[in-house]
Amino acid sequence: MALSLLKPHLKNILGKSVATKYLIIESDDWGSIRMPSLAVRKRLQAAGINLGKGEAGRYNRTDTLASAEDLEALFDTLAKFEDRQGNPPVVTAVSLVANPDFDRIREDRFSRYHYEPFTDTLRRYRREDALRLWRQGMEAKLFVPEFHAREHLNVPVWMRMLQNGDIATRMGFDLGCWGFLVHTPYQISYQASFDLERKEDLDSHREALESGLRLFAAIHGYSASFLVPPNGPFPRALEQTSAHMGIGYIGASKVQVEPLGQGKHRKRLHWLGQKNRFQQRYLTRNAFFEPNAPGQDWVQSCLNEIEHAFLWRKPAVISSHRTNYIGSLDEENRTNSLKKLSELLAAVLKKWPDVEFITSTELGQLIDGGDVR
């Protein structure tokens, strides 16, 4: 049998099985700036800054801070559907709680890093009305924030590049962004918050993790239970820190990169429900719905992945990034993606009327509680 036919089965063999058809939607990046505006994008393009192509480029084409209109349109779409328990589909909003404070960093002549809560970022971008929608979504259990990182930024790497006067990095800084391709030591992405250039950067990452989780609780009124490290890399040394701060569940790819510093990495295998030495459980994704990415029928491909998950008695854990649902830079992007999301949810409920919509944290709690075999 061809590997392409075996792959959907192989990725669902390992891990805990569940007695119910659970569907989880995990959506990363909420709260981060990414591309501030169309005007900024045009200036970066004119300067020859590498904004990426294909999969990488779609974020800089469409992704920015969610507006009230973005959130309202997403919630209206979700609210049209309900499972057999009467619950609507719920987005586990894997979110950032801060962004760089560009003014204070500039005032300190790039000698120190400063950040601002994402709530202040929204006010600065005149999108404070989006905060009301965040709360409404939480109250209606359509949109439940969990933790991505303090900011979607590798602070030590970025600050050293700024201090060294890298032209592209400084231009992005002046325009209020960083999410593009730059030649950094060991090709570390600015977006990979916990990747490790130097071993001593662990102290900075540890502080960012602790302060970010405290800020999450202050903003949202509860402590985060679920962490998904941005872009994947996550030093094993940070597991203890996250466990101490109340993280019981970590989202990871089935083969995760553990950075060791100085360009060295180690691959780690994960499966659904796997426990680490601090009794945290790993939750792995097995379906993908990225309708603004080119090249495939995302409704059908996601349905196929859900089918394989349920065939192996696994929950269907769908990855679907914020970029799909943002209309501020391109309104058609939001409209088209929400149309496809409606098609997907309608097809799911028609094919599996006994499906149940839950959050990532609820999945972890069900595994902890024994609703598995």
C-alpha positions in Angstrom: 0.0 0.0 0.0 1.3 3.5 -0.9 2.6 5.6 2.0 0.1 8.3 1.1 -2.7 5.9 1.9 -1.1 4.6 5.1 -0.2 8.0 6.5 -3.7 9.0 7.7 -3.9 5.7 9.6 -0.3 5.9 11.0 -0.8 9.3 12.6 -3.9 8.0 14.5 -2.6 4.6 15.8 -0.6 5.8 18.8 -2.3 7.5 21.8 -5.4 7.4 23.9 -8.7 6.4 22.3 -12.0 8.0 23.3 -15.5 6.6 23.5 -17.2 9.6 21.9 -16.7 11.4 18.6 -15.1 14.6 19.9 -14.2 17.5 17.6 -11.8 20.2 18.7 -10.9 23.4 16.8 -7.6 24.9 17.8 -6.8 28.3 16.3 -3.4 29.9 16.9 -2.1 33.5 16.9 -5.0 35.5 18.4 -3.6 38.7 19.9 -0.5 39.1 17.9 0.1 42.1 15.5 1.6 40.2 12.5 1.0 42.6 9.6 -0.2 46.0 10.9 -1.8 47.4 7.8 -1.9 47.3 4.0 0.3 50.4 3.9 3.0 48.7 6.0 2.9 45.7 3.7 3.3 47.8 0.6 6.3 49.6 2.2 8.0 46.4 3.1 7.4 44.9 -0.3 8.8 48.1 -2.0 11.9 47.8 0.1 12.4 44.2 -1.0 11.8 42.6 2.4 11.1 38.9 2.1 7.5 38.4 3.2 7.4 34.8 2.1 5.6 32.9 -0.6 2.9 30.2 -0.6 2.2 28.9 2.9 4.6 31.4 4.6 3.4 34.3 2.6 -0.3 33.9 3.4 0.1 35.2 6.9 1.6 38.5 5.7 -1.1 38.8 3.1 -4.0 38.4 5.4 -3.1 38.1 9.1 -3.5 41.0 11.5 -5.2 41.9 14.8 -8.8 40.7 14.8 -11.4 43.4 14.6 -14.8 43.4 16.2 -16.2 42.6 12.7 -13.9 39.6 12.3 -14.9 38.1 15.6 -18.6 38.9 15.1 -18.6 37.1 11.7 -16.8 34.1 13.2 -19.1 33.8 16.1 -22.2 34.2 13.9 -20.9 31.3 11.8 -20.3 29.1 14.7 -23.6 29.9 16.4 -25.5 28.5 13.4 -24.5 24.9 14.4 -24.9 22.7 17.5 -24.0 19.2 18.5 -26.3 16.6 20.0 -25.9 18.2 23.4 -27.0 21.6 22.1 -23.5 23.0 22.2 -22.1 25.1 19.4 -18.6 24.5 17.8 -16.1 26.2 20.1 -12.7 27.6 19.0 -9.8 27.0 21.4 -8.2 30.4 20.7 -4.5 29.7 21.3 -3.5 33.3 22.0 -0.7 35.8 22.7 -1.1 38.2 25.6 1.5 40.8 24.6 3.3 42.6 21.8 6.6 44.6 21.8 6.3 48.1 23.1 8.2 49.7 20.2 8.3 53.2 21.7 9.9 52.2 24.9 12.4 49.9 23.2 13.4 52.8 20.9 13.6 55.2 23.9 16.1 52.8 25.5 18.1 52.7 22.3 17.5 49.0 21.9 19.3 48.2 25.1 16.3 46.6 26.8 13.1 44.8 25.7 9.7 46.1 26.8 6.3 44.7 26.0 2.7 45.9 26.3 -0.5 43.8 27.0 -2.3 43.0 23.8 -5.3 44.9 25.2 -3.1 48.0 25.0 -2.1 47.0 21.5 -5.8 46.9 20.5 -6.4 50.3 21.9 -3.4 51.7 20.1 -4.7 50.3 16.8 -8.2 51.6 17.6 -9.6 48.1 17.9 -10.6 48.3 21.5 -14.1 47.3 20.6 -12.8 43.9 19.8 -12.3 43.3 23.5 -16.0 43.3 24.0 -16.3 40.5 21.4 -13.6 38.5 23.1 -15.6 38.5 26.2 -18.9 37.8 24.4 -17.3 34.8 22.7 -16.1 33.5 26.0 -19.5 33.9 27.7 -21.2 32.1 24.8 -18.5 29.4 24.8 -17.7 30.1 21.2 -14.2 31.3 21.8 -12.1 30.1 24.7 -8.6 31.6 25.0 -5.6 29.4 25.9 -1.9 30.2 25.8 0.5 30.4 22.9 3.2 32.5 24.4 3.6 36.0 25.9 4.3 37.3 22.4 4.7 35.5 19.0 8.4 36.6 19.0 11.8 35.2 19.9 12.8 38.2 22.0 16.6 37.4 22.5 17.2 36.8 18.8 15.2 39.8 17.7 16.8 42.1 20.2 20.3 41.1 19.1 19.5 41.6 15.5 18.2 45.1 16.3 21.3 45.9 18.4 23.4 44.7 15.5 21.6 47.1 13.1 20.1 44.5 10.7 18.5 46.6 8.0 15.4 44.5 7.4 14.8 44.0 11.1 15.1 47.7 11.9 12.8 48.6 9.1 10.2 46.2 10.3 10.7 47.6 13.8 10.1 51.2 12.6 6.8 49.9 10.9 5.7 48.0 14.0 6.2 44.4 12.9 8.7 41.5 12.7 6.9 38.5 11.1 9.0 38.1 7.9 12.0 36.2 6.7 15.4 37.4 7.9 18.8 35.7 7.9 19.3 35.1 11.6 21.9 32.9 13.4 21.0 29.2 12.8 18.0 30.5 10.7 15.8 30.9 13.8 12.4 32.4 12.9 11.4 35.5 14.8 8.0 33.9 15.1 9.4 30.9 17.0 9.1 32.3 20.6 11.0 29.5 22.4 13.6 28.4 19.8 17.1 28.6 21.3 20.1 30.4 19.7 22.2 30.4 22.9 21.7 28.2 26.0 21.6 31.4 28.2 18.5 32.4 26.3 16.6 29.9 28.4 16.5 32.5 31.2 14.7 34.9 28.9 12.3 32.3 27.7 11.6 31.2 31.2 10.8 34.7 32.3 8.6 35.3 29.2 6.7 32.1 30.0 6.1 33.0 33.6 5.2 36.7 33.0 3.0 35.7 30.0 1.0 33.2 32.0 0.5 35.7 34.8 -0.7 38.3 32.3 -3.0 35.8 30.7 -4.7 35.3 34.1 -4.9 39.0 34.7 -6.5 39.7 31.3 -8.9 36.8 31.1 -9.8 36.1 34.8 -8.6 32.5 34.8 -5.3 30.6 34.5 -4.4 29.0 31.2 -4.3 25.2 31.3 -3.2 24.5 27.7 0.0 25.7 25.9 0.9 25.4 22.2 4.5 26.7 21.7 4.6 29.0 18.6 6.1 27.3 15.5 6.8 24.2 17.5 10.2 24.4 19.0 10.1 24.1 22.8 13.1 23.3 25.1 12.4 20.5 27.5 13.7 22.6 30.4 10.6 24.8 30.1 8.2 22.0 30.8 8.9 22.4 34.6 8.3 26.1 34.4 5.0 25.7 32.5 3.9 22.9 34.9 4.7 25.2 37.9 2.5 27.9 36.3 -0.5 25.6 36.0 -0.1 24.2 32.4 -1.5 20.7 32.4 -1.6 20.1 28.7 0.9 20.9 25.9 0.0 20.9 22.2 2.7 19.6 20.0 3.3 18.0 16.6 3.8 14.2 16.6 7.4 14.8 15.9 8.5 17.9 17.8 11.8 19.8 17.5 13.5 20.4 20.9 16.1 23.1 20.5 19.4 22.6 22.3 21.2 25.9 21.3 23.9 26.7 18.8 21.9 25.2 15.9 21.5 21.8 17.6 18.1 20.1 17.8 16.6 16.8 19.0 13.4 15.3 17.7 10.9 14.1 20.2 8.0 11.8 19.4 4.6 12.6 21.0 1.1 11.0 21.0 -2.3 11.9 22.3 -2.4 11.6 26.1 1.3 11.0 26.5 2.6 12.2 29.9 5.9 13.9 30.6 7.9 13.8 33.8 5.8 16.6 35.3 2.6 14.8 34.6 1.6 17.1 31.8 -0.2 15.5 28.9 0.6 16.1 25.3 -2.3 16.8 22.9 -1.6 16.3 19.2 -3.5 17.5 16.2 -4.6 15.1 13.5 -6.6 17.3 11.1 -6.0 20.6 9.3 -8.3 23.3 8.0 -6.5 26.2 6.5 -9.0 27.4 3.8 -7.0 30.5 2.8 -4.0 28.4 1.9 -3.8 27.5 -1.9 -3.6 24.1 -3.4 -6.3 21.8 -2.1 -10.0 21.3 -1.2 -9.8 22.1 2.5 -13.3 21.0 3.3 -12.9 17.5 1.8 -9.3 17.0 3.0 -10.4 17.9 6.6 -13.4 15.7 6.4 -11.1 12.8 5.3 -8.8 13.5 8.3 -11.8 13.6 10.7 -13.0 10.3 9.3 -9.7 8.6 9.9 -9.6 10.0 13.4 -13.0 8.6 14.3 -12.2 5.3 12.6 -9.3 4.9 15.1 -11.5 6.1 18.0 -9.5 9.3 18.3 -10.8 12.8 18.8 -10.5 15.0 15.7 -8.2 17.9 16.7 -8.3 20.5 13.9 -5.6 23.1 13.4 -7.1 26.3 11.8 -5.1 29.5 12.2 -6.4 33.0 12.8 -5.2 34.2 9.4 -8.2 32.4 7.8 -10.8 34.5 9.6 -9.4 38.0 9.2 -10.9 40.5 6.8 -9.2 43.8 7.7 -6.5 43.4 5.0 -8.7 41.4 2.6 -12.4 41.1 3.3 -12.8 38.3 0.8 -10.3 36.2 2.8 -12.7 36.2 5.8 -15.8 35.7 3.7 -14.4 32.8 1.8 -13.0 31.0 4.8 -16.2 31.4 6.8 -18.2 30.0 3.9 -15.9 26.9 3.9 -16.1 26.6 7.6 -19.9 26.5 7.4 -19.6 23.8 4.7 -17.2 21.8 6.9 -19.4 22.0 10.0 -22.6 21.2 8.1 -20.9 18.1 6.5 -19.6 17.0 9.9 -23.0 17.1 11.6 -24.6 15.4 8.6 -22.1 12.5 8.6 -21.6 12.2 12.3 -24.8 13.5 14.1 -23.4 12.1 17.4 -20.3 14.4 17.3 -19.6 16.6 20.3 -17.8 19.9 20.3 -15.3 20.5 23.1 -12.2 22.6 23.9 -8.6 21.3 24.1 -8.6 21.7 27.8 -11.8 19.7 28.1 -10.2 17.0 26.0 -7.3 16.8 28.4 -9.6 16.7 31.4 -11.6 13.8 29.8 -8.4 11.9 29.2 -7.3 12.6 32.8 -10.8 11.5 34.0 -10.6 8.2 32.2 -13.1 8.7 29.3 -10.6 6.8 27.2 -9.4 3.2 26.7 
